[in-house]
């Protein structure tokens, strides 16, 4: 479910899940910094077995870009 994925992303980025939607622009989040990206990489690796680099994560523009990886 998308709400479960939003909840995981909110936890990884340490933000309130109510401010996130699939259309949220990542650069609008103060937490979308190097620590947030590393936390997201760790969560995606642990939960979904995805091996991503900071460069790849930095290319993402919207929450939906991350949700697409969580399939």
C-alpha positions in Angstrom: 0.0 0.0 0.0 1.2 3.5 -0.8 0.4 4.7 2.8 2.8 2.1 4.2 5.5 3.2 1.8 4.9 6.9 2.7 5.2 5.9 6.4 8.5 4.1 5.8 9.8 7.1 3.8 8.7 9.5 6.6 10.5 7.4 9.1 13.7 7.2 7.1 13.7 10.9 6.5 12.5 11.8 10.0 9.5 13.8 8.8 5.8 13.8 9.7 4.2 11.4 7.2 1.2 13.8 6.9 3.4 16.2 4.9 4.4 13.6 2.3 2.5 12.6 -0.8 3.6 11.0 -4.0 3.8 14.5 -5.5 6.1 16.0 -2.8 9.1 17.6 -4.3 12.1 16.2 -2.5 14.2 19.4 -2.7 11.4 21.2 -0.7 12.2 19.0 2.3 14.9 20.3 4.7 15.5 16.6 5.6 16.5 15.8 2.0 20.1 16.3 2.9 23.1 13.9 2.9 22.0 12.3 6.1 18.4 11.8 4.8 19.7 10.3 1.6 22.0 7.9 3.5 19.1 6.9 5.8 16.9 6.3 2.7 19.6 4.2 1.0 20.0 2.1 4.2 16.2 1.6 4.5 15.8 0.6 0.8 18.7 -1.8 1.1 17.4 -3.4 4.2 13.7 -3.6 3.3 13.8 -4.1 -0.4 17.3 -5.3 -1.2 18.0 -2.2 -3.4 21.6 -1.2 -3.7 21.7 2.5 -4.6 24.3 5.2 -4.6 24.0 8.7 -3.3 24.4 9.9 -6.9 21.4 7.8 -8.0 19.3 8.9 -5.0 20.2 12.6 -5.8 18.6 12.3 -9.2 15.2 11.7 -7.6 12.8 14.7 -7.7 9.6 13.4 -6.2 8.5 11.0 -3.5 6.9 9.0 -6.3 10.4 8.3 -7.7 11.3 6.5 -4.5 7.9 4.7 -4.2 8.5 3.3 -7.7 11.7 1.6 -6.4 9.8 0.1 -3.5 7.8 -2.4 -5.8 
